[in-house]
Amino acid sequence: MSTILEVRNLKKYYPVRKGLWRRKRGDVRAVDGVDLHCDAGETLGLAGESGCGKTTLGRCVLKTIPSTEGDIYFGAEKANLSSLDRRGMKPYRRRMQMVFQDPNSSLNPRMTVGDIVGEPLRVNGLARGSELEDQVAGLLADVGLNAADMRRYPHAFSGGQRQRIGIARALSLRPELVIADEPVSALDVSVQSQILNLLVSLKDRLDLSYIFITHDLSVLQHISDRVAIMYLGRIVETGPSEQVYHNPLHPYTEALISAVPVADPAVQKKRKRIALPGDVPDPASPPKGCYFHPRCRYATDLCRESDPPLKTYPGGVEAACHYSDTLSLQGV
């Protein structure tokens, strides 16, 4: 299977400035040396607590914000996007799109749905006039809306319908890769399932690849082919979904999985939820050694002194833990 996206040692640091002269005193390490890849036709789930750097990573991949360091290779031609300026990025903008978390703030309230969905087509000179209307009507039909909705404004729709509009806009240029940033977190549970089913059907029909960002592992369990677990700007575990859910190799993954409810009451009753002590460390001053050790119940002196690298294990799983091969962790 070909790789559509590969990220190598990606970093995004925000300078911390203090004092009268606003001198730099350090950096907030939002993304801190991430290696990641997404295969063509794959859904890669990116999960972690709020503030771990998931959204920043997605925006760096799309180059809506500049990265501090690292390389981003895209497409079959392995183009290095990190070396491209704004003009050089233009051909790749059409091939990568984003679905935003909040459908309310991501849609212009002064534009009709037809203008919102059709804007990418107009800007890129792909359609005008009646041809544009026909394409917009087709896009709306793809996401379960009607052609008559083109004349309405975003405020006239429910949250789920607004997210469908956002998805239609993202698909208007027929991208190869879609980054979905918490696309269902602001929706009711019943609507969440509809949007997830829509994304799955569109992926199969349009041959899309997804990077699906969320803090909810129960969502990823049903939609992702592979998952990557992120903590404090770093990937701590990645691998095939079933392998990671049923046999986690990192204590942070174990804690996240323990919070995922199981439909069987008898099984759920036997499971023990792991409550992580303390708070996520300050990304401007991360702990020495393993970033997770202040909250890890298995931590030893080795964890406090040495930063574990991502190591490969059977089944295609990678984990950054000194004791992944000796711990017996709880899965779903």
Secondary structure, DSSP 8 states (H G I E B T S, - for coil): --EEEEEEEEEEEEEEEETTTTEEEEEEEEEEEEEEEEETT-EEEEE--TTSSHHHHHHHHHTSS--SEEEEEETTTTEEGGG--HHHHHHHHTTEEEE-S-TTTTS-TTS-HHHHHHHHHHHTTS--HHHHHHHHHHHHHHTT--GGGGGS-GGGS-HHHHHHHHHHHHHTT--SEEEEESTTTTS-HHHHHHHHHHHHHHHHHHT-EEEEEES-HHHHHHH-SEEEEEETTEEEEEEEHHHHHHS--SHHHHHHHHTS--S-HHHHHH-------S----TTS--SSSTTGGG-TT--HHHHH-----EEETTTEEE--TTTTT------
